[in-house]
Amino acid sequence: MAGTFLNIFRPFIRFMPEVKAPDRRVSFREKLIWTGVVLILYLIMANIPLYGIPRGQGFDYLYFLRVILASSRGTLMELCIGPIVTAGLVMQLLAGSKLIDVDLSNPEDRSLFTGAQKVLAVLMTMVEAGVYIFAKAYGDLTIYQAALVFLQLTTAGIVLILMDEMLQKGWGLGSGVSLFIAANVAGQILWLSLNPNTSPYDYLGVGALVALVQVLTFPYWPAASMFLQVLYSYPPDQRLSVECLTSATQAASYMLYYMAFYPYTGVYYVFFRSHNQPSMMGVIGTIIVFLVVVYVESVRVEIPLQYARFRGFRGRYPIKFLYTSNIPVILAQAVIANILLVSQVLWSNVGYVPFSQLIPLLGAIWPDIDVTQLQPLASLGWNYNSLVNIIGQFIPSTPNMSQLTPVGGIAYYFSTPYGLDNVFKDPGRARIYLIIFSTFFAALSYIWIDV
């Protein structure tokens, strides 16, 4: 029988919307159709912006984990699978560590456990929506705007929970969490490979494959890119001046001279682009990782068996090498995401002084200063709380000043060091992050197998 903890959720489970399990055999074709319907609904919700929020304000607290959480900034899928994974993590840890009394082999206990997990997921959705609003993730909102945003995030979260439940109960293929992550990752790969928009850094296409085609079809693109970079470094009213055109032409001439000795400069650059732009090394790395995962997924470990009743009879029992699949990775990232979310909320709200508060003061002290030129720096600031700085220190990253980049404190070592340049710049951080993530992954894998 279920313990006291699970029985606390019993009255709330009755009010939870539920997807009934199929009372018949669902064909593969029908499962495929329902999976496609759920996927389309997710993609639609991921592209519907939240109503009532101001644009370009607040901080994007989860921008570096949006791929693993399958979320989309400023849309109905702002929180996405975060509450579902967090609720599942809490319940699995409680069950695996025997802190709650539950027998998952008992159908009644399993049903109660699943219902409690759903209630907790809805509660986590409401809590995270409230934290986002309280932490001014969308800037300063009125009471009406805050209530409207809270209602939208909570409703979207409940719908997502039901879509995940629908697939898990047999109406579709796999689980909703894995489907949403796969769809988000596939979309990111396609967009970062084929994005035709012009990059503000090198004026090539943002997509890695687009940039490669541009360089191959126009070998002198590095010189043209250098000319444009120098040209646009001047104010708009000075770009046609003799000084600007002379400097840009001189920079392009130097690049042409360099390319005379190194003709494959453009191709090399596309493989190693700066400013964390999509590069061909990233494309090749993605393909290699995909092939390795496909191979490892097919590996089986055969455990020798020997029957005491039948002497001399031996056999082997094959088990998948990736027995726990990607679930521990998702759970480990959920732990890290919540740690980083709390640290960012604390840093930007407890002891934080934004530069925007000093702009009017600077204008009053020095009237000759054009304060409008300082507006792009309004999101910058500092935190004077020493305890908060121990937990985490952040700076707004460029070009999107709403994204906080960890630069110190405990949160710095919980954040992924993206790119080989960041790994070589601070190898100690990379090693500590690898140890933290590996420890989380190993512990959660053990608990998942035990449950």
VEXDREN-2710 file (C-alpha; in Angstrom, 1 decimal):
% VEXDREN-2710
k/r/px/py/pz
1/MET/0.0/0.0/0.0
2/ALA/1.1/3.6/-0.7
3/GLY/2.5/5.6/2.1
4/THR/1.3/8.9/3.6
5/PHE/3.2/11.0/1.2
6/LEU/1.4/9.7/-1.9
7/ASN/-2.0/9.7/-0.1
8/ILE/-1.6/13.5/0.3
9/PHE/-2.0/13.8/-3.5
10/ARG/-5.0/11.5/-3.7
11/PRO/-7.7/14.3/-3.4
12/PHE/-5.9/16.5/-6.0
13/ILE/-5.6/13.6/-8.5
14/ARG/-9.4/13.6/-8.9
15/PHE/-9.4/17.1/-10.3
16/MET/-6.5/16.4/-12.7
17/PRO/-7.4/16.1/-16.4
18/GLU/-6.6/12.6/-17.7
19/VAL/-6.0/10.8/-21.0
20/LYS/-7.6/7.4/-20.9
21/ALA/-5.5/4.4/-21.9
22/PRO/-6.7/2.7/-25.1
23/ASP/-9.1/-0.2/-24.5
24/ARG/-8.1/-1.8/-27.8
25/ARG/-5.0/-2.5/-29.8
26/VAL/-3.8/0.7/-31.4
27/SER/-2.2/0.0/-34.8
28/PHE/1.2/1.3/-35.8
29/ARG/-0.3/3.6/-38.4
30/GLU/-2.7/5.2/-35.9
31/LYS/0.1/5.6/-33.4
32/LEU/2.1/7.4/-36.1
33/ILE/-0.8/9.7/-36.8
34/TRP/-1.3/10.6/-33.2
35/THR/2.4/11.2/-32.7
36/GLY/2.4/13.5/-35.7
37/VAL/-0.6/15.4/-34.3
38/VAL/1.1/15.9/-30.9
39/LEU/4.3/17.0/-32.7
40/ILE/2.4/19.6/-34.8
41/LEU/0.6/20.9/-31.8
42/TYR/3.9/21.3/-30.0
43/LEU/5.5/23.2/-32.9
44/ILE/2.4/25.5/-33.2
45/MET/2.6/26.3/-29.5
46/ALA/6.4/26.8/-29.7
47/ASN/5.7/29.6/-32.3
48/ILE/2.8/31.3/-30.6
49/PRO/4.2/34.3/-28.6
50/LEU/2.9/35.1/-25.2
51/TYR/0.2/37.8/-25.3
52/GLY/0.7/40.9/-23.2
53/ILE/4.5/40.9/-22.7
54/PRO/6.7/43.8/-23.8
55/ARG/9.4/43.0/-26.3
56/GLY/13.1/43.2/-25.7
57/GLN/12.9/43.4/-21.9
58/GLY/14.0/41.2/-19.0
59/PHE/16.5/38.3/-18.9
60/ASP/16.4/35.0/-20.7
61/TYR/17.3/32.8/-17.8
62/LEU/17.4/29.4/-19.6
63/TYR/18.8/30.4/-23.0
64/PHE/21.7/28.0/-22.8
65/LEU/19.5/25.0/-21.9
66/ARG/16.6/25.6/-24.3
67/VAL/17.7/22.8/-26.6
68/ILE/17.6/20.1/-23.9
69/LEU/14.4/21.6/-22.4
70/ALA/12.8/21.9/-25.9
71/SER/11.6/25.4/-24.9
72/SER/11.2/28.6/-26.9
73/ARG/11.7/32.1/-25.6
74/GLY/8.7/34.3/-25.3
75/THR/6.2/31.7/-26.5
76/LEU/3.7/29.3/-24.9
77/MET/6.6/26.8/-24.7
78/GLU/8.7/29.0/-22.5
79/LEU/8.9/26.4/-19.7
80/CYS/8.2/23.3/-21.9
81/ILE/9.3/20.0/-20.4
82/GLY/11.2/21.6/-17.5
83/PRO/8.3/21.1/-15.0
84/ILE/7.6/17.6/-16.3
85/VAL/11.3/16.5/-16.0
86/THR/11.7/18.2/-12.6
87/ALA/8.6/16.5/-11.2
88/GLY/9.7/13.1/-12.5
89/LEU/13.2/13.6/-11.1
90/VAL/11.8/14.4/-7.6
91/MET/9.4/11.4/-7.6
92/GLN/12.1/9.0/-8.9
93/LEU/14.6/10.2/-6.3
94/LEU/12.1/9.8/-3.5
95/ALA/11.1/6.3/-4.7
96/GLY/14.7/5.2/-5.5
97/SER/16.0/6.3/-2.1
98/LYS/13.1/4.7/-0.3
99/LEU/12.0/8.0/1.3
100/ILE/8.4/7.2/0.2
101/ASP/6.6/3.9/0.6
102/VAL/5.5/2.7/-2.8
103/ASP/5.4/-0.6/-4.5
104/LEU/5.6/0.0/-8.3
105/SER/4.7/-3.6/-9.0
106/ASN/1.3/-2.9/-7.4
107/PRO/-1.1/-1.4/-10.1
108/GLU/-2.8/0.7/-7.5
109/ASP/0.4/2.1/-6.1
110/ARG/1.8/2.7/-9.6
111/SER/-1.4/4.6/-10.6
112/LEU/-1.2/6.7/-7.5
113/PHE/2.5/7.4/-8.1
114/THR/1.8/8.5/-11.7
115/GLY/-1.1/10.7/-10.5
116/ALA/1.1/12.3/-7.8
117/GLN/3.8/12.9/-10.4
118/LYS/1.2/14.7/-12.6
119/VAL/0.0/16.9/-9.8
120/LEU/3.6/17.8/-8.9
121/ALA/4.3/18.6/-12.6
122/VAL/1.3/21.0/-12.6
123/LEU/2.5/22.5/-9.4
124/MET/6.0/22.9/-10.7
125/THR/4.6/24.6/-13.8
126/MET/2.8/27.2/-11.7
127/VAL/5.9/27.7/-9.5
128/GLU/8.2/28.2/-12.4
129/ALA/5.7/30.5/-14.1
130/GLY/5.5/32.6/-10.9
131/VAL/9.3/32.7/-10.5
132/TYR/9.7/33.9/-14.1
133/ILE/7.2/36.7/-13.5
134/PHE/8.6/37.6/-10.1
135/ALA/12.2/37.6/-11.5
136/LYS/11.1/40.0/-14.3
137/ALA/12.0/37.7/-17.1
138/TYR/9.6/39.8/-19.2
139/GLY/10.4/43.1/-17.7
140/ASP/8.1/45.1/-15.4
141/LEU/4.6/43.8/-15.8
142/THR/1.3/45.2/-14.5
143/ILE/-0.9/43.0/-12.3
144/TYR/-3.1/42.3/-15.3
145/GLN/-0.2/41.4/-17.5
146/ALA/1.4/39.2/-14.9
147/ALA/-1.9/37.3/-14.3
148/LEU/-2.4/36.9/-18.1
149/VAL/1.2/35.5/-18.6
150/PHE/0.8/33.2/-15.6
151/LEU/-2.5/31.8/-17.0
152/GLN/-0.9/31.3/-20.4
153/LEU/2.2/29.5/-19.1
154/THR/0.1/27.3/-16.7
155/THR/-2.4/26.3/-19.4
156/ALA/0.2/25.5/-21.9
157/GLY/2.1/23.5/-19.3
158/ILE/-1.0/21.4/-18.6
159/VAL/-1.7/20.8/-22.3
160/LEU/1.9/19.7/-22.7
161/ILE/1.6/17.3/-19.7
162/LEU/-1.5/15.8/-21.3
163/MET/0.2/15.4/-24.7
164/ASP/3.1/13.6/-23.0
165/GLU/0.6/11.4/-21.1
166/MET/-1.2/10.6/-24.3
167/LEU/1.9/9.2/-25.9
168/GLN/3.0/7.3/-22.8
169/LYS/-0.3/5.5/-22.4
170/GLY/0.0/3.9/-25.8
171/TRP/-1.7/6.3/-28.2
172/GLY/1.6/7.2/-29.8
173/LEU/5.2/6.2/-30.2
174/GLY/7.7/6.7/-27.3
175/SER/7.4/9.5/-24.8
176/GLY/6.5/13.2/-25.3
177/VAL/9.6/14.4/-23.6
178/SER/11.9/12.6/-26.0
179/LEU/9.8/13.6/-29.0
180/PHE/9.8/17.3/-28.0
181/ILE/13.6/17.3/-27.5
182/ALA/14.2/15.5/-30.8
183/ALA/12.0/17.9/-32.7
184/ASN/13.7/20.9/-31.1
185/VAL/17.2/19.5/-31.7
186/ALA/16.4/18.6/-35.4
187/GLY/15.0/22.1/-35.9
188/GLN/18.1/23.7/-34.4
189/ILE/20.4/21.6/-36.6
190/LEU/18.5/22.5/-39.8
191/TRP/18.3/26.2/-38.9
192/LEU/22.0/26.5/-37.9
193/SER/23.0/24.7/-41.1
194/LEU/20.7/26.4/-43.6
195/ASN/19.9/29.8/-42.1
196/PRO/20.2/32.3/-45.0
197/ASN/20.3/35.5/-42.9
198/THR/23.4/37.6/-43.0
199/SER/25.7/37.3/-40.0
200/PRO/26.6/40.7/-38.4
201/TYR/30.2/39.5/-37.8
202/ASP/31.5/38.2/-41.1
203/TYR/28.5/39.0/-43.4
204/LEU/28.3/35.4/-44.6
205/GLY/25.2/33.4/-44.2
206/VAL/24.5/32.4/-40.6
207/GLY/24.0/28.8/-41.6
208/ALA/27.2/26.8/-41.8
209/LEU/26.3/25.1/-45.1
210/VAL/25.2/28.4/-46.6
211/ALA/28.5/30.1/-45.6
212/LEU/30.4/27.2/-47.2
213/VAL/28.5/27.5/-50.5
214/GLN/29.1/31.3/-50.5
215/VAL/32.9/30.8/-50.0
216/LEU/33.2/28.1/-52.6
217/THR/31.2/30.0/-55.2
218/PHE/33.1/33.3/-54.5
219/PRO/36.6/32.6/-53.3
220/TYR/37.4/36.2/-52.6
221/TRP/34.7/36.5/-50.0
222/PRO/37.2/36.9/-47.0
223/ALA/38.4/40.2/-48.7
224/ALA/34.8/41.3/-49.3
225/SER/33.9/40.4/-45.7
226/MET/36.9/42.4/-44.4
227/PHE/35.8/45.4/-46.5
228/LEU/32.2/45.2/-45.1
229/GLN/33.4/44.8/-41.5
230/VAL/35.5/47.9/-41.6
231/LEU/32.8/49.8/-43.5
232/TYR/30.1/49.1/-41.0
233/SER/32.4/49.8/-38.0
234/TYR/31.9/53.5/-38.9
235/PRO/28.7/55.5/-38.0
236/PRO/26.1/55.5/-40.8
237/ASP/26.7/59.1/-41.8
238/GLN/30.4/58.5/-42.3
239/ARG/30.4/55.3/-44.3
240/LEU/30.8/57.1/-47.6
241/SER/33.6/59.3/-46.4
242/VAL/37.0/59.1/-47.9
243/GLU/38.5/58.0/-44.6
244/CYS/36.1/55.1/-44.2
245/LEU/36.4/53.9/-47.8
246/THR/40.1/54.2/-47.7
247/SER/40.4/52.1/-44.5
248/ALA/38.0/49.5/-45.8
249/THR/39.8/49.2/-49.1
250/GLN/43.1/48.9/-47.4
251/ALA/41.9/46.1/-45.1
252/ALA/40.5/44.3/-48.1
253/SER/43.8/44.7/-49.9
254/TYR/45.7/43.2/-47.0
255/MET/43.3/40.2/-47.0
256/LEU/43.8/39.7/-50.8
257/TYR/47.6/39.8/-50.2
258/TYR/47.3/37.2/-47.5
259/MET/45.0/35.0/-49.7
260/ALA/47.7/35.1/-52.4
261/PHE/49.9/32.9/-50.1
262/TYR/47.0/31.1/-48.4
263/PRO/44.3/30.5/-51.1
264/TYR/42.1/28.4/-48.9
265/THR/41.7/31.0/-46.2
266/GLY/37.9/31.3/-46.8
267/VAL/37.3/27.5/-46.5
268/TYR/39.4/27.3/-43.4
269/TYR/37.5/30.2/-41.9
270/VAL/34.1/28.5/-42.5
271/PHE/35.4/25.5/-40.6
272/PHE/36.5/27.6/-37.6
273/ARG/34.2/30.7/-37.4
274/SER/34.4/33.2/-34.5
275/HIS/31.8/34.5/-32.1
276/ASN/30.3/31.0/-31.6
277/GLN/28.8/31.1/-35.1
278/PRO/27.7/27.8/-36.7
279/SER/30.7/26.3/-38.4
280/MET/31.5/23.3/-40.6
281/MET/33.4/21.7/-37.7
282/GLY/30.1/21.8/-35.8
283/VAL/28.3/20.1/-38.7
284/ILE/31.0/17.4/-38.9
285/GLY/31.0/16.9/-35.2
286/THR/27.2/16.5/-35.2
287/ILE/27.4/13.9/-37.9
288/ILE/30.1/12.0/-36.0
289/VAL/28.2/12.1/-32.7
290/PHE/25.0/10.9/-34.5
291/LEU/26.9/7.9/-36.0
292/VAL/28.5/7.0/-32.7
293/VAL/25.2/7.2/-30.9
294/VAL/23.5/5.0/-33.6
295/TYR/26.3/2.4/-33.2
296/VAL/26.4/2.5/-29.4
297/GLU/22.6/2.2/-29.3
298/SER/22.8/-1.1/-31.2
299/VAL/25.5/-2.6/-28.9
300/ARG/24.3/-5.3/-26.6
301/VAL/26.0/-6.7/-23.5
302/GLU/25.4/-10.5/-23.1
303/ILE/25.2/-11.7/-19.5
304/PRO/26.1/-15.4/-19.1
305/LEU/23.3/-17.4/-17.3
306/GLN/23.6/-20.8/-15.7
307/TYR/20.6/-22.7/-14.4
308/ALA/21.0/-24.6/-11.1
309/ARG/18.0/-26.9/-11.9
310/PHE/19.4/-28.0/-15.2
311/ARG/23.1/-28.7/-14.8
312/GLY/25.2/-28.0/-17.8
313/PHE/22.6/-25.8/-19.4
314/ARG/24.0/-22.3/-20.0
315/GLY/22.7/-19.3/-21.9
316/ARG/23.2/-15.6/-22.5
317/TYR/20.8/-12.7/-21.8
318/PRO/21.4/-9.6/-24.0
319/ILE/21.0/-6.2/-22.4
320/LYS/21.3/-2.9/-24.2
321/PHE/24.6/-1.1/-23.5
322/LEU/22.6/2.1/-23.2
323/TYR/20.0/0.5/-20.9
324/THR/18.9/3.8/-19.3
325/SER/18.9/5.5/-22.7
326/ASN/18.9/9.4/-22.6
327/ILE/16.7/9.7/-19.4
328/PRO/19.6/10.2/-17.0
329/VAL/21.1/12.9/-19.3
330/ILE/17.7/14.7/-19.3
331/LEU/17.4/14.4/-15.5
332/ALA/21.0/15.6/-15.0
333/GLN/20.4/18.6/-17.2
334/ALA/17.1/19.3/-15.3
335/VAL/19.1/19.5/-12.0
336/ILE/21.7/21.8/-13.6
337/ALA/18.9/24.0/-15.2
338/ASN/17.2/24.5/-11.9
339/ILE/20.5/25.4/-10.2
340/LEU/21.3/27.9/-12.9
341/LEU/17.8/29.3/-12.9
342/VAL/17.9/30.0/-9.1
343/SER/21.4/31.5/-9.3
344/GLN/20.4/33.9/-12.1
345/VAL/17.1/34.9/-10.5
346/LEU/19.0/35.7/-7.2
347/TRP/21.8/37.6/-9.0
348/SER/19.4/39.8/-11.1
349/ASN/17.0/40.5/-8.2
350/VAL/18.9/40.4/-4.9
351/GLY/21.4/43.2/-4.6
352/TYR/21.5/43.9/-8.3
353/VAL/22.0/47.5/-9.5
354/PRO/21.3/48.0/-13.3
355/PHE/23.2/50.6/-15.2
356/SER/19.8/52.0/-16.4
357/GLN/19.4/53.6/-13.0
358/LEU/22.6/55.5/-13.4
359/ILE/21.9/56.9/-16.9
360/PRO/19.6/59.7/-15.7
361/LEU/22.1/60.6/-13.0
362/LEU/25.0/60.8/-15.6
363/GLY/22.8/63.0/-17.8
364/ALA/22.2/65.3/-14.9
365/ILE/25.9/65.5/-13.9
366/TRP/27.2/65.9/-17.5
367/PRO/24.5/67.6/-19.6
368/ASP/26.7/67.4/-22.7
369/ILE/26.5/63.6/-22.7
370/ASP/24.1/62.1/-25.2
371/VAL/22.3/59.6/-22.9
372/THR/20.6/57.9/-25.9
373/GLN/24.0/56.5/-26.8
374/LEU/24.1/54.7/-23.4
375/GLN/20.8/52.9/-23.8
376/PRO/22.3/49.7/-25.3
377/LEU/24.2/49.4/-22.0
378/ALA/21.1/49.7/-19.9
379/SER/21.0/45.9/-19.2
380/LEU/24.5/45.9/-17.7
381/GLY/24.8/46.1/-14.0
382/TRP/26.5/44.6/-10.9
383/ASN/25.6/42.9/-7.7
384/TYR/26.9/44.0/-4.3
385/ASN/25.6/41.0/-2.3
386/SER/28.6/38.9/-1.5
387/LEU/26.6/35.7/-0.8
388/VAL/24.8/35.9/-4.1
389/ASN/28.1/36.4/-5.9
390/ILE/29.4/33.2/-4.3
391/ILE/26.4/31.4/-5.8
392/GLY/26.9/32.9/-9.2
393/GLN/28.1/36.0/-11.1
394/PHE/26.8/36.9/-14.5
395/ILE/27.2/39.5/-17.3
396/PRO/24.8/40.1/-20.2
397/SER/26.2/38.5/-23.3
398/THR/26.4/40.2/-26.7
399/PRO/24.6/40.7/-29.1
400/ASN/21.5/39.8/-27.1
401/MET/21.9/41.7/-23.8
402/SER/19.0/39.7/-22.2
403/GLN/21.1/36.6/-22.0
404/LEU/23.2/36.2/-18.8
405/THR/26.6/34.6/-19.1
406/PRO/28.1/33.1/-16.0
407/VAL/31.5/34.4/-15.2
408/GLY/32.1/33.4/-11.6
409/GLY/30.7/31.7/-8.5
410/ILE/29.4/28.2/-8.3
411/ALA/27.1/28.6/-11.3
412/TYR/30.1/29.2/-13.5
413/TYR/31.2/25.6/-13.0
414/PHE/27.7/24.2/-13.6
415/SER/27.4/25.9/-17.0
416/THR/28.6/24.2/-20.2
417/PRO/31.9/25.6/-21.7
418/TYR/30.7/25.9/-25.3
419/GLY/33.3/25.6/-28.0
420/LEU/36.9/24.4/-27.9
421/ASP/38.1/27.9/-27.4
422/ASN/36.3/28.1/-24.0
423/VAL/37.7/24.7/-23.0
424/PHE/41.3/25.7/-23.8
425/LYS/40.8/29.1/-22.2
426/ASP/39.8/27.6/-18.9
427/PRO/40.5/23.8/-18.8
428/GLY/39.9/23.7/-15.0
429/ARG/36.3/24.8/-15.5
430/ALA/35.9/22.1/-18.3
431/ARG/37.3/19.4/-16.0
432/ILE/35.1/20.4/-13.0
433/TYR/32.0/20.6/-15.3
434/LEU/32.8/17.1/-16.7
435/ILE/33.1/15.7/-13.1
436/ILE/29.9/17.3/-12.0
437/PHE/27.9/16.2/-15.0
438/SER/29.4/12.7/-14.9
439/THR/28.6/12.3/-11.2
440/PHE/25.0/13.4/-11.7
441/PHE/24.6/11.1/-14.7
442/ALA/26.1/8.1/-12.9
443/ALA/24.0/8.6/-9.8
444/LEU/20.8/9.2/-11.7
445/SER/21.5/6.1/-13.9
446/TYR/21.9/4.0/-10.8
447/ILE/18.7/5.3/-9.3
448/TRP/16.8/4.9/-12.6
449/ILE/17.8/1.2/-12.8
450/ASP/16.9/0.6/-9.2
451/VAL/13.5/2.1/-9.7
END
